[in-house]
Amino acid sequence: MFPWNLHEGIKKRVENMNPEEIDKYVQSMVAKMFPQNMEGVMNPQEWLKGIQGLQPDPGQAESRLNASVFETHEFVFIRIPIKDDAWLKNMKILHTSNQAIIKNIPQSGEQHTIPLPAIVKKKGAIASHRDGILEIKLPRSFHTQISEINVPDI
């Protein structure tokens, strides 16, 4: 049988918690979730930075693109608010199979790397600008390249 009055106890605990304590707890749980040998691949602090977008780093507040990235069944979309139409003339957009690179906005020489949520194809990307939003549409790749490694007998 489910203890229905358990809800009241949880509610009281949550009301008395400090937001910093909650943040530390979540970060420790995420750190425990990832094995130590993946530390160089994905730092939990960097992973949480995207979630903690409500509090931008003061040093990067002006250089952020405020890009939003999402995926559908067939495409990965990147939407970037364009504050000045001159950005469109100066910018360069590049991509690898797992990240997009936006150069020369807002200032010439600046570079922003956006991790993609899925592997994308080399060809077929389209960019369009409408109503102050630059939308980049990248086709997802469904073909994973698998190579067999032969282990010789000793």
N, CA, C and O of each residue as an XYZ file, in Angstrom:
616
protein
N       0.831     -1.178      0.000
C       0.000      0.000      0.000
C       0.882      1.250      0.000
O       1.891      1.294      0.704
N       0.512      2.255     -0.778
C       1.288      3.489     -0.912
C       1.000      4.424      0.254
O      -0.164      4.687      0.553
N       2.038      4.935      0.922
C       1.814      5.876      2.036
C       1.470      7.263      1.497
O       2.371      8.030      1.154
N       0.212      7.588      1.418
C      -0.242      8.839      0.802
C       0.202     10.074      1.567
O       0.333     11.146      0.975
N       0.432      9.955      2.848
C       0.869     11.114      3.614
C       2.363     11.402      3.418
O       2.870     12.380      3.966
N       3.061     10.588      2.663
C       4.470     10.806      2.351
C       4.648     12.132      1.614
O       5.672     12.797      1.771
N       3.669     12.512      0.824
C       3.721     13.754      0.047
C       3.943     14.961      0.957
O       4.699     15.866      0.602
N       3.310     14.988      2.100
C       3.436     16.121      3.021
C       4.868     16.248      3.538
O       5.388     17.358      3.648
N       5.499     15.137      3.852
C       6.884     15.164      4.342
C       7.849     15.666      3.288
O       8.749     16.448      3.592
N       7.674     15.231      2.070
C       8.533     15.680      0.973
C       8.320     17.157      0.719
O       9.275     17.897      0.482
N       7.079     17.585      0.767
C       6.766     18.997      0.522
C       7.464     19.881      1.557
O       8.019     20.921      1.203
N       7.444     19.481      2.828
C       8.096     20.264      3.883
C       9.607     20.304      3.684
O      10.229     21.346      3.890
N      10.211     19.170      3.279
C      11.654     19.131      3.052
C      12.062     20.043      1.906
O      13.055     20.763      2.007
N      11.307     20.017      0.826
C      11.635     20.828     -0.341
C      11.492     22.311     -0.035
O      12.303     23.115     -0.495
N      10.490     22.682      0.723
C      10.290     24.092      1.075
C      11.439     24.637      1.910
O      11.748     25.825      1.827
N      12.076     23.795      2.711
C      13.148     24.241      3.596
C      14.531     24.138      2.953
O      15.521     24.494      3.593
N      14.632     23.669      1.722
C      15.935     23.501      1.076
C      16.428     24.808      0.476
O      15.650     25.630     -0.008
N      17.731     24.972      0.523
C      18.419     26.123     -0.047
C      18.721     25.826     -1.522
O      19.142     24.708     -1.819
N      18.530     26.763     -2.465
C      18.815     26.492     -3.873
C      20.260     26.061     -4.133
O      20.509     25.248     -5.023
N      21.224     26.603     -3.359
C      22.619     26.182     -3.539
C      22.799     24.714     -3.148
O      23.565     23.993     -3.787
N      22.104     24.273     -2.111
C      22.183     22.882     -1.690
C      21.619     21.972     -2.774
O      22.176     20.910     -3.052
N      20.522     22.385     -3.379
C      19.917     21.595     -4.458
C      20.884     21.506     -5.631
O      21.060     20.434     -6.210
N      21.514     22.631     -5.987
C      22.470     22.660     -7.091
C      23.649     21.733     -6.813
O      24.050     20.971     -7.693
N      24.211     21.783     -5.605
C      25.335     20.909     -5.245
C      24.919     19.447     -5.311
O      25.679     18.604     -5.789
N      23.719     19.143     -4.835
C      23.232     17.767     -4.850
C      23.086     17.258     -6.286
O      23.510     16.145     -6.599
N      22.487     18.071     -7.152
C      22.298     17.660     -8.545
C      23.647     17.455     -9.226
O      23.833     16.478     -9.952
N      24.590     18.369     -8.996
C      25.913     18.237     -9.600
C      26.644     16.996     -9.102
O      27.329     16.329     -9.877
N      26.506     16.683     -7.826
C      27.159     15.478     -7.310
C      26.525     14.221     -7.901
O      27.227     13.253     -8.192
N      25.206     14.227     -8.081
C      24.535     13.069     -8.680
C      24.956     12.877    -10.145
O      25.177     11.751    -10.589
N      25.064     13.979    -10.883
C      25.495     13.892    -12.277
C      26.935     13.403    -12.345
O      27.268     12.594    -13.212
N      27.801     13.882    -11.442
C      29.193     13.442    -11.419
C      29.272     11.946    -11.130
O      30.122     11.256    -11.694
N      28.403     11.437    -10.263
C      28.384     10.005     -9.960
C      27.833      9.190    -11.130
O      28.179      8.021    -11.303
N      26.975      9.819    -11.928
C      26.340      9.111    -13.036
C      27.348      8.774    -14.132
O      27.230      7.732    -14.778
N      28.342      9.645    -14.351
C      29.322      9.429    -15.399
C      30.552      8.756    -14.818
O      31.031      9.156    -13.756
N      31.075      7.733    -15.500
C      32.289      7.071    -15.011
C      33.468      8.047    -15.028
O      33.484      9.003    -15.804
N      34.456      7.791    -14.158
C      35.619      8.671    -14.062
C      36.428      8.698    -15.356
O      37.026      9.724    -15.678
N      36.462      7.589    -16.110
C      37.261      7.564    -17.339
C      36.629      8.381    -18.459
O      37.249      8.549    -19.509
N      35.422      8.892    -18.271
C      34.789      9.761    -19.273
C      35.016     11.229    -18.942
O      34.431     12.107    -19.576
N      35.858     11.499    -17.959
C      36.028     12.866    -17.490
C      36.460     13.809    -18.611
O      35.962     14.931    -18.691
N      37.378     13.376    -19.478
C      37.830     14.232    -20.570
C      36.800     14.365    -21.675
O      36.805     15.352    -22.411
N      35.917     13.385    -21.801
C      34.919     13.403    -22.863
C      33.796     14.368    -22.537
O      33.390     15.169    -23.379
N      33.300     14.290    -21.323
C      32.179     15.157    -20.944
C      32.311     15.524    -19.476
O      32.095     14.693    -18.594
N      32.657     16.741    -19.230
C      32.758     17.242    -17.875
C      31.348     17.543    -17.374
O      30.628     18.305    -18.020
N      30.928     16.967    -16.240
C      29.566     17.220    -15.756
C      29.270     18.704    -15.548
O      28.136     19.142    -15.738
N      30.286     19.481    -15.157
C      30.061     20.911    -14.974
C      29.713     21.572    -16.305
O      28.834     22.432    -16.354
N      30.402     21.175    -17.401
C      30.104     21.733    -18.715
C      28.726     21.279    -19.179
O      27.991     22.041    -19.808
N      28.379     20.025    -18.864
C      27.085     19.493    -19.262
C      25.964     20.264    -18.581
O      24.932     20.542    -19.193
N      26.168     20.607    -17.325
C      25.147     21.335    -16.585
C      25.093     22.809    -16.976
O      24.088     23.477    -16.733
N      26.166     23.320    -17.580
C      26.190     24.735    -17.935
C      25.057     25.064    -18.904
O      24.462     26.137    -18.808
N      24.746     24.155    -19.843
C      23.646     24.377    -20.772
C      22.304     24.428    -20.058
O      21.412     25.177    -20.458
N      22.159     23.637    -19.007
C      20.927     23.633    -18.237
C      20.851     24.883    -17.369
O      19.768     25.423    -17.144
N      21.996     25.338    -16.886
C      22.029     26.499    -16.019
C      22.085     27.788    -16.829
O      22.628     28.785    -16.354
N      21.543     27.792    -18.022
C      21.569     28.949    -18.888
C      20.840     30.149    -18.311
O      20.933     31.250    -18.853
N      20.123     29.951    -17.229
C      19.426     31.060    -16.600
C      20.397     32.034    -15.945
O      20.064     33.201    -15.736
N      21.604     31.555    -15.620
C      22.598     32.396    -14.982
C      23.842     32.431    -15.857
O      24.775     31.668    -15.608
N      23.892     33.298    -16.885
C      25.059     33.320    -17.768
C      26.303     33.789    -17.031
O      26.232     34.595    -16.103
N      27.440     33.268    -17.463
C      28.725     33.661    -16.916
C      28.967     35.128    -17.248
O      28.847     35.502    -18.414
N      29.303     35.980    -16.274
C      29.443     37.414    -16.552
C      30.463     37.717    -17.639
O      30.282     38.677    -18.388
N      31.537     36.926    -17.750
C      32.548     37.172    -18.768
C      32.079     36.839    -20.166
O      32.625     37.357    -21.140
N      31.071     35.978    -20.286
C      30.611     35.554    -21.596
C      29.237     36.102    -21.941
O      28.664     35.704    -22.955
N      28.705     36.971    -21.158
C      27.335     37.439    -21.362
C      27.152     38.072    -22.732
O      26.127     37.854    -23.378
N      28.134     38.859    -23.189
C      27.966     39.540    -24.463
C      28.342     38.663    -25.648
O      27.854     38.886    -26.756
N      29.214     37.652    -25.432
C      29.662     36.850    -26.557
C      28.754     35.657    -26.841
O      28.982     34.941    -27.816
N      27.744     35.425    -26.027
C      26.834     34.310    -26.244
C      25.945     34.564    -27.441
O      25.532     35.695    -27.697
N      25.658     33.505    -28.168
C      24.782     33.623    -29.329
C      23.324     33.434    -28.961
O      22.449     33.822    -29.735
N      23.035     32.861    -27.825
C      21.669     32.495    -27.435
C      21.044     31.573    -28.476
O      19.860     31.683    -28.797
N      21.859     30.670    -28.992
C      21.384     29.724    -30.001
C      20.552     28.639    -29.332
O      20.857     28.201    -28.223
N      19.507     28.217    -30.012
C      18.726     27.078    -29.542
C      18.914     25.945    -30.552
O      18.884     26.159    -31.764
N      19.107     24.746    -30.028
C      19.365     23.572    -30.854
C      18.331     22.519    -30.497
O      18.089     22.245    -29.321
N      17.719     21.927    -31.527
C      16.798     20.824    -31.287
C      16.827     19.892    -32.482
O      17.277     20.258    -33.568
N      16.343     18.686    -32.264
C      16.346     17.689    -33.340
C      14.942     17.149    -33.565
O      14.108     17.101    -32.661
N      14.716     16.746    -34.809
C      13.499     16.037    -35.172
C      13.938     14.651    -35.641
O      15.101     14.280    -35.476
N      13.034     13.901    -36.212
C      13.399     12.567    -36.686
C      14.404     12.621    -37.831
O      15.208     11.702    -37.984
N      14.374     13.674    -38.632
C      15.221     13.724    -39.816
C      16.240     14.852    -39.841
O      17.172     14.814    -40.644
N      16.087     15.861    -38.978
C      16.966     17.036    -39.038
C      17.398     17.487    -37.649
O      16.767     17.169    -36.641
N      18.502     18.244    -37.630
C      18.923     18.993    -36.455
C      18.793     20.462    -36.834
O      19.279     20.878    -37.885
N      18.140     21.249    -35.983
C      17.925     22.661    -36.245
C      18.717     23.499    -35.248
O      18.790     23.175    -34.063
N      19.306     24.578    -35.749
C      19.964     25.572    -34.901
C      19.300     26.900    -35.223
O      19.222     27.290    -36.388
N      18.828     27.588    -34.213
C      18.222     28.911    -34.412
C      19.005     29.931    -33.606
O      19.204     29.779    -32.401
N      19.449     30.983    -34.303
C      20.266     32.025    -33.694
C      19.594     33.372    -33.925
O      19.339     33.736    -35.073
N      19.298     34.127    -32.857
C      18.751     35.475    -33.049
C      19.821     36.389    -33.652
O      20.949     36.443    -33.161
N      19.461     37.098    -34.708
C      20.378     38.020    -35.390
C      19.967     39.442    -35.024
O      18.890     39.907    -35.398
N      20.835     40.119    -34.290
C      20.514     41.471    -33.825
C      20.828     42.534    -34.867
O      20.237     43.614    -34.851
N      21.764     42.231    -35.783
C      22.177     43.206    -36.783
C      22.315     42.475    -38.120
O      23.004     41.458    -38.201
N      21.671     42.983    -39.160
C      21.737     42.331    -40.475
C      23.149     42.290    -41.040
O      23.425     41.472    -41.918
N      24.046     43.141    -40.569
C      25.440     43.120    -41.021
C      26.133     41.819    -40.609
O      27.102     41.401    -41.243
N      25.634     41.184    -39.547
C      26.200     39.899    -39.129
C      26.119     38.881    -40.255
O      27.045     38.091    -40.442
N      25.031     38.888    -41.005
C      24.815     37.897    -42.056
C      25.874     37.988    -43.148
O      26.244     36.971    -43.736
N      26.366     39.197    -43.426
C      27.380     39.380    -44.468
C      28.747     38.901    -44.010
O      29.539     38.422    -44.821
N      29.031     39.024    -42.719
C      30.364     38.703    -42.209
C      30.506     37.276    -41.693
O      31.621     36.762    -41.612
N      29.407     36.634    -41.345
C      29.491     35.331    -40.687
C      29.874     34.207    -41.632
O      29.612     34.248    -42.834
N      30.507     33.197    -41.040
C      30.796     31.933    -41.730
C      30.207     30.826    -40.869
O      30.328     30.838    -39.645
N      29.569     29.876    -41.530
C      28.965     28.748    -40.834
C      29.636     27.483    -41.345
O      29.640     27.218    -42.548
N      30.197     26.710    -40.440
C      30.854     25.445    -40.763
C      30.257     24.369    -39.864
O      29.663     24.679    -38.832
N      30.411     23.109    -40.252
C      29.979     22.052    -39.336
C      30.759     20.777    -39.586
O      31.204     20.495    -40.698
N      30.910     20.013    -38.506
C      31.453     18.671    -38.577
C      30.273     17.730    -38.374
O      29.120     18.159    -38.415
N      30.552     16.473    -38.160
C      29.450     15.533    -37.967
C      28.755     15.717    -36.625
O      27.624     15.265    -36.448
N      29.427     16.383    -35.668
C      28.809     16.504    -34.346
C      28.831     17.905    -33.744
O      28.462     18.076    -32.582
N      29.259     18.915    -34.511
C      29.225     20.279    -33.989
C      29.135     21.300    -35.114
O      29.572     21.053    -36.238
N      28.560     22.448    -34.787
C      28.481     23.564    -35.726
C      29.427     24.650    -35.232
O      29.583     24.851    -34.028
N      30.053     25.344    -36.169
C      30.998     26.403    -35.837
C      30.506     27.671    -36.520
O      30.362     27.714    -37.742
N      30.253     28.691    -35.731
C      29.780     29.980    -36.236
C      30.903     30.989    -36.023
O      31.343     31.201    -34.893
N      31.365     31.608    -37.100
C      32.489     32.548    -37.015
C      32.043     33.959    -37.362
O      31.090     34.172    -38.112
N      32.768     34.916    -36.790
C      32.661     36.348    -37.091
C      31.378     37.021    -36.624
O      31.022     38.070    -37.160
N      30.671     36.462    -35.647
C      29.564     37.205    -35.051
C      29.662     37.101    -33.542
O      30.063     36.047    -33.048
N      29.335     38.088    -32.811
C      28.949     39.424    -33.233
C      30.133     40.266    -33.716
O      29.939     41.250    -34.430
N      31.358     39.890    -33.332
C      32.541     40.633    -33.750
C      33.345     39.791    -34.741
O      33.280     38.562    -34.707
N      34.089     40.435    -35.607
C      34.973     39.734    -36.529
C      36.052     39.011    -35.719
O      36.629     39.584    -34.795
N      36.314     37.775    -36.065
C      37.324     36.984    -35.365
C      36.772     36.116    -34.251
O      37.472     35.221    -33.778
N      35.549     36.346    -33.819
C      34.957     35.506    -32.773
C      34.485     34.192    -33.369
O      34.086     34.128    -34.532
N      34.535     33.148    -32.560
C      34.107     31.828    -33.009
C      33.290     31.165    -31.908
O      33.667     31.192    -30.737
N      32.169     30.572    -32.298
C      31.284     29.876    -31.362
C      31.116     28.441    -31.853
O      30.823     28.207    -33.026
N      31.303     27.487    -30.948
C      31.123     26.078    -31.275
C      29.860     25.590    -30.584
O      29.696     25.751    -29.374
N      28.977     24.995    -31.360
C      27.694     24.515    -30.838
C      27.660     22.994    -30.993
O      27.659     22.496    -32.119
N      27.633     22.248    -29.886
C      27.532     20.793    -29.994
C      26.152     20.388    -30.518
O      25.136     20.969    -30.135
N      26.131     19.399    -31.387
C      24.874     18.940    -31.975
C      24.367     17.708    -31.229
O      25.170     16.891    -30.778
N      23.059     17.562    -31.093
C      22.500     16.432    -30.343
C      22.516     15.107    -31.104
O      22.260     14.057    -30.514
N      22.813     15.143    -32.408
C      22.853     13.922    -33.212
C      23.906     14.102    -34.299
O      24.279     15.228    -34.628
N      24.382     13.000    -34.851
C      25.338     13.032    -35.953
C      24.608     13.516    -37.209
O      23.488     13.088    -37.490
N      25.258     14.417    -37.962
C      24.642     14.963    -39.168
C      25.472     14.610    -40.396
O      26.648     14.261    -40.291
N      24.836     14.707    -41.563
C      25.498     14.420    -42.835
C      26.415     15.565    -43.235
O      26.255     16.694    -42.772
N      27.382     15.261    -44.103
C      28.312     16.296    -44.590
C      27.614     17.285    -45.502
O      27.894     18.482    -45.447
N      26.725     16.809    -46.324
C      26.064     17.649    -47.337
C      24.579     17.801    -47.016
O      23.999     16.997    -46.286
N      23.982     18.845    -47.576
C      22.542     19.027    -47.470
C      22.089     20.044    -46.442
O      20.888     20.209    -46.231
N      23.029     20.733    -45.794
C      22.642     21.738    -44.806
C      22.106     22.983    -45.513
O      22.582     23.356    -46.584
N      21.108     23.617    -44.895
C      20.471     24.813    -45.458
C      20.363     25.862    -44.347
O      20.019     25.541    -43.210
N      20.659     27.111    -44.688
C      20.490     28.215    -43.742
C      19.507     29.209    -44.337
O      19.539     29.481    -45.537
N      18.634     29.753    -43.496
C      17.689     30.772    -43.950
C      17.525     31.808    -42.839
O      17.691     31.507    -41.657
N      17.196     33.026    -43.244
C      17.019     34.127    -42.295
C      15.625     34.717    -42.485
O      15.237     35.101    -43.589
N      14.876     34.778    -41.368
C      13.537     35.362    -41.435
C      13.168     35.894    -40.058
O      13.405     35.236    -39.045
N      12.596     37.070    -40.029
C      12.108     37.702    -38.802
C      13.186     37.790    -37.715
O      12.893     37.600    -36.534
N      14.436     38.078    -38.113
C      15.510     38.247    -37.148
C      16.072     36.963    -36.581
O      16.824     36.997    -35.608
N      15.721     35.821    -37.172
C      16.215     34.521    -36.712
C      16.927     33.820    -37.872
O      16.362     33.658    -38.953
N      18.171     33.407    -37.633
C      18.899     32.580    -38.590
C      18.614     31.133    -38.221
O      18.856     30.717    -37.088
N      18.097     30.363    -39.179
C      17.803     28.956    -38.931
C      18.704     28.110    -39.810
O      18.737     28.278    -41.029
N      19.436     27.196    -39.179
C      20.318     26.267    -39.880
C      19.691     24.885    -39.748
O      19.402     24.427    -38.643
N      19.486     24.229    -40.876
C      18.820     22.923    -40.916
C      19.831     21.906    -41.448
O      20.262     21.991    -42.597
N      20.202     20.947    -40.603
C      21.198     19.938    -40.938
C      20.540     18.563    -40.994
O      19.893     18.165    -40.025
N      20.679     17.827    -42.088
C      20.081     16.491    -42.154
C      20.836     15.501    -41.263
O      22.065     15.438    -41.289
N      20.094     14.743    -40.490
C      20.695     13.737    -39.613
C      21.256     12.589    -40.429
O      20.752     12.260    -41.503
N      22.307     11.989    -39.900
C      22.906     10.819    -40.527
C      22.487      9.590    -39.734
O      22.595      9.560    -38.509
N      22.014      8.589    -40.440
C      21.570      7.373    -39.771
C      22.529      6.218    -40.005
O      22.326      5.118    -39.491
N      23.569      6.471    -40.779
C      24.540      5.430    -41.099
C      25.737      5.577    -40.180
O      26.522      6.517    -40.309
N      25.870      4.649    -39.259
C      27.038      4.668    -38.392
C      28.130      3.850    -39.047
O      27.885      2.755    -39.553
N      29.316      4.382    -39.034
C      30.434      3.685    -39.649
C      31.067      2.775    -38.607
O      31.540      3.236    -37.568
N      31.070      1.489    -38.894
C      31.634      0.509    -37.979
C      32.805     -0.154    -38.681
O      32.685     -0.619    -39.814
N      33.925     -0.192    -38.001
C      35.119     -0.843    -38.537
C      35.531     -1.950    -37.589
O      35.542     -1.776    -36.371
N      35.869     -3.094    -38.168
C      36.335     -4.215    -37.355
C      37.845     -4.126    -37.218
O      38.543     -3.802    -38.178
N      38.348     -4.413    -36.032
C      39.770     -4.393    -35.776
C      40.206     -5.822    -35.546
O      39.713     -6.494    -34.640
N      41.126     -6.280    -36.364
C      41.602     -7.641    -36.280
C      42.637     -7.750    -35.171
O      43.557     -6.935    -35.093
N      42.490     -8.753    -34.313
C      43.455     -9.024    -33.257
C      44.226    -10.285    -33.660
O      43.671    -11.385    -33.649
N      45.497    -10.124    -34.014
C      46.261    -11.305    -34.457
C      46.574    -12.241    -33.294
O      46.696    -11.808    -32.149
N      46.702    -13.522    -33.602
C      47.079    -14.513    -32.597
C      48.552    -14.328    -32.249
O      49.378    -14.023    -33.109
N      48.859    -14.517    -30.981
C      50.256    -14.366    -30.546
C      50.920    -15.713    -30.442
O      52.097    -15.795    -30.091
